Amino acid sequence: MRYPQGGGLTAERQHLREELRLQAAERFTQGEASSVIAGDLRVSVRSVQHWRRMWDEGGLRAPQSQGPASLPRLSQKPFAQLEAELAKGPAAHGWEDQRWTLSRVKTVIGRRFRLAYTVQGVRKLPVRNGWSCQVSARRAIERDEEAVAGWVKGVWPCAEGSRQRVEPGWSSRTKPDSL
């Protein structure tokens, strides 16, 4: 039960899940089958089997939640410091243009906090803290409209026409003509 924001279960849902585990543990003592318990509690049989193994090893309270698997490596206070660093802009950190990419943010985190994040971890970090991906609202000053129009009229039709028709199969990038 993950949310698009990457958060996981809310405190209320964690409590409900905990109650399900304890109900299952009580039913283990009565000798009920995992499939019956799973059907009644509306959870997967695999979850019930996992809880049963924990119950076998540790008793009635063993299936209790152990909390989150890991705490965020960059908590609120360091994330606020990261925001301040990002607000300075990429030029302040040695890049020539004013674009923040995931790899650049990863580099700043490594330099500033001595933490190694993956690019995917960096992608999830801002979202968990309420940020969203932004796209420029205006075009670059250097944009040459005549060159763009010439490319669209001259180069693009040649590039589009050179694509090969592929029989329907594994690729999700092509569509059969019959659709």
Secondary structure, 3 states (H helix, E strand, C coil): CCCCCCCCCCHHHHHHHHHHHHHHHHHHHCCCCHHHHHHHHCCCHHHHHHHHHHHHHHCCCCCCCCCCCCCCCCCHHHHHHHHHHHHCCHHHHCCCCCCCCHHHHHHHHHHHHCCCCCHHHHHHHHHHCCCCCCCCCCCCCCCCHHHHHHHHHHHHHHHHHCCCCCCCCCCCCCCCCCC
